[in-house]
Amino acid sequence: MAKEACETCNPETCNSTTCEAKKPGFIPPHELSNIKHVVGIMSGKGGVGKSSVTALLAVALQQDGYEVGILDADITGPSIPRMFGVRRPPESAVNGIIAPQSSGGTRIMSLNLLLPHEDDPVIWRGPLIGGAVKQFWTDVIWGDLDYLLVDLPPGTGDAPLTVLQSLPLDGLIIVSSPQELARMVVRKAVKMAGIMNVKILGMVENMSYAVCPECGKEIYIFGPSRAAEAVAEAGIPLLGTLPLDPELTALCDKGQVENYRGPLLERAKSFAGKITG
């Protein structure tokens, strides 16, 4: 995931995802932000646990010694601050605003941190949403980060389009679920990434199964896994699968996701190793 941007090259053959020949709309981050890698987490549909996968990946990267931030680009449905227990608004600086940190050190910026109450609705049209996402990149002082994870809203609308057009992404992680419908929405996300010349780092199938607490049997609530079929059709790597874990859900609800030490963390570290290697 090196960031070698070419001064002059053929955008059809260049291997750099940050090449300005490929990304004419690229905008630089705040001058006081030093971000080594930017990774988008995307889903073709809602309800697949994209934000919880983002949070879990952030915790895994942190535990591996990386400095991590999360840009919550899900403007109308933000959930990242609640998961990390961050409620204070960002601090104002002379030339920007400073992203607040969680108790574990994850830097977070979300529209929910700017609202009087976290359950206030954001009733905005597309241009305002796209503008807010850009400002989270250009006006927020992120400091020194190894990884900035961008939690995208579901679908292929204004906010994902703004991120893919304007931010120098190293790649995307696609989050899916076992339903047959997931194969179609994965293809949609993959096609969008291809049109925007953004690399796909791989797919995570979330909620693959639940483990019975009494007998330990795996229960496929949403049907058998279709991860292998989905990635084969799309031509992308499979990072792995994640079962349901009530402990992770409970900690997210309490704002203590960074305290999670369950079995999903090791799987998330495996995903992290695949994208950092």
Residue pairs with C-beta under 8 A, 6 or more apart in sequence:
1 37
1 170
1 171
1 275
1 276
2 16
3 16
3 18
3 36
3 37
3 168
3 170
4 16
4 18
5 16
5 18
5 19
5 20
5 168
6 14
6 16
6 19
6 20
6 21
8 21
9 16
9 19
9 21
10 21
11 19
11 21
11 22
11 197
14 21
14 22
16 22
17 168
17 169
17 170
17 171
17 197
17 198
17 199
18 26
18 168
18 169
18 170
20 26
22 197
23 165
23 168
23 197
25 165
25 166
26 166
26 167
26 168
27 134
27 137
27 138
27 166
27 167
28 138
29 35
29 137
29 138
29 142
30 95
30 96
30 137
30 138
30 139
30 140
30 141
30 142
31 95
32 95
32 96
32 141
32 143
33 140
33 141
33 142
33 143
33 145
34 142
34 143
34 144
34 145
35 69
35 142
35 145
35 148
36 145
36 146
36 147
37 146
37 147
37 148
37 170
38 147
38 148
38 150
38 167
38 168
38 169
38 170
39 147
39 148
39 149
39 150
39 169
39 170
39 171
39 172
39 173
39 201
39 275
40 149
40 150
40 152
40 160
40 163
40 164
40 167
40 169
40 171
40 172
40 173
40 198
41 50
41 53
41 54
41 57
41 149
41 150
41 151
41 152
41 172
41 173
41 175
42 50
42 152
42 160
42 172
42 173
42 174
42 175
42 189
42 193
43 50
43 152
43 154
43 174
43 175
43 176
43 185
43 189
44 154
44 155
44 156
44 174
44 176
44 182
44 184
44 185
44 186
44 187
44 188
44 189
45 154
45 155
45 181
45 182
45 185
46 77
46 154
46 155
47 154
47 177
48 154
48 175
48 176
48 177
48 182
48 206
48 207
49 175
49 177
49 206
49 207
49 242
50 151
50 152
50 154
50 175
50 206
51 74
51 79
51 80
51 83
51 151
52 83
52 206
52 248
52 249
52 252
52 257
53 173
53 175
53 204
53 206
53 242
53 268
54 70
54 80
54 149
54 151
55 70
55 80
55 83
55 84
55 252
55 257
56 242
56 248
56 257
56 260
56 264
56 265
56 268
57 149
57 173
57 268
57 271
57 272
58 68
58 70
58 106
58 147
58 149
59 104
59 106
59 257
59 258
59 260
59 265
59 268
60 265
60 268
60 269
60 271
60 272
61 68
61 146
61 147
61 272
61 276
62 68
62 104
62 105
62 106
62 258
63 265
63 269
64 269
64 272
64 273
64 276
66 146
66 147
66 276
67 105
67 143
67 144
67 145
67 146
67 147
68 105
68 106
68 107
68 145
68 146
68 147
68 148
68 149
69 99
69 106
69 107
69 108
69 109
69 142
69 145
69 147
69 148
69 149
70 80
70 84
70 106
70 107
70 108
70 109
70 110
70 148
70 149
70 150
70 151
71 109
71 133
71 136
71 137
71 140
71 148
71 149
71 150
71 151
72 78
72 79
72 80
72 81
72 108
72 109
72 110
72 111
72 112
72 136
72 151
73 133
73 136
73 150
73 151
73 152
73 153
73 159
73 160
73 162
73 163
74 80
74 151
74 152
74 153
74 159
75 111
75 122
75 124
75 129
75 132
75 133
75 153
75 159
76 121
76 122
76 124
76 129
76 153
77 153
78 110
78 111
78 112
80 108
80 110
80 112
80 151
81 87
81 108
81 110
81 112
81 113
81 118
82 112
82 118
82 252
82 253
82 255
83 252
83 255
83 257
84 102
84 104
84 106
84 108
84 255
84 257
84 258
85 102
85 103
85 254
85 255
85 256
86 100
86 101
86 102
86 108
86 113
86 255
87 113
87 118
88 100
88 113
89 100
89 113
89 114
90 97
90 98
90 99
90 100
90 109
90 113
90 114
90 140
91 97
91 98
91 100
92 98
93 141
96 139
96 140
96 141
97 139
97 140
97 141
98 140
98 141
98 143
99 107
99 108
99 109
99 140
99 141
99 142
99 143
100 107
100 108
100 109
100 113
101 107
101 108
102 108
102 258
103 258
104 258
106 258
107 142
107 143
107 145
109 136
109 140
109 142
111 122
111 132
112 118
115 122
124 132
126 157
126 158
127 158
129 158
129 159
129 162
130 158
130 159
130 161
130 162
133 159
133 162
133 163
133 166
134 162
134 166
137 166
137 167
142 148
147 276
150 163
150 167
150 169
152 159
152 160
152 163
153 159
153 160
156 188
156 189
156 192
160 192
161 196
163 169
164 192
164 193
164 196
164 198
165 196
169 198
169 199
170 199
170 201
171 198
171 199
171 200
171 201
171 275
172 189
172 193
172 198
172 199
172 200
172 201
173 200
173 201
173 202
173 203
173 204
173 239
173 271
173 275
174 186
174 189
174 190
174 200
174 202
174 203
174 204
174 236
175 203
175 204
175 206
176 182
176 185
176 186
176 203
176 204
176 205
176 206
176 227
176 230
177 205
177 206
177 207
177 208
177 222
178 205
178 207
178 208
178 209
178 220
178 222
178 223
178 224
178 225
178 226
178 227
179 222
179 223
179 226
180 223
180 226
182 205
182 226
182 230
183 226
183 229
183 230
183 233
186 203
186 230
186 233
186 234
187 233
187 234
190 200
190 234
190 235
190 236
193 199
193 200
200 234
200 236
200 237
201 237
201 239
201 274
201 275
202 231
202 236
202 237
202 238
202 239
202 271
202 274
202 275
203 227
203 230
203 231
203 234
203 236
203 237
203 238
203 239
204 239
204 240
204 241
204 242
204 271
205 225
205 226
205 227
205 230
205 238
205 240
205 241
205 242
206 241
206 242
207 221
207 222
207 242
207 243
207 244
208 220
208 225
208 227
208 241
208 242
208 243
209 218
209 219
209 220
209 221
209 225
209 243
209 244
210 218
210 219
210 221
210 243
210 244
211 217
211 218
211 219
211 243
212 218
212 219
218 243
221 244
225 241
227 238
227 241
228 238
231 237
231 238
237 274
239 270
239 271
239 274
239 275
240 267
240 270
240 271
241 267
242 264
242 267
242 268
243 264
245 262
245 263
245 264
247 260
247 262
248 257
248 260
248 262
248 264
251 257
251 259
251 260
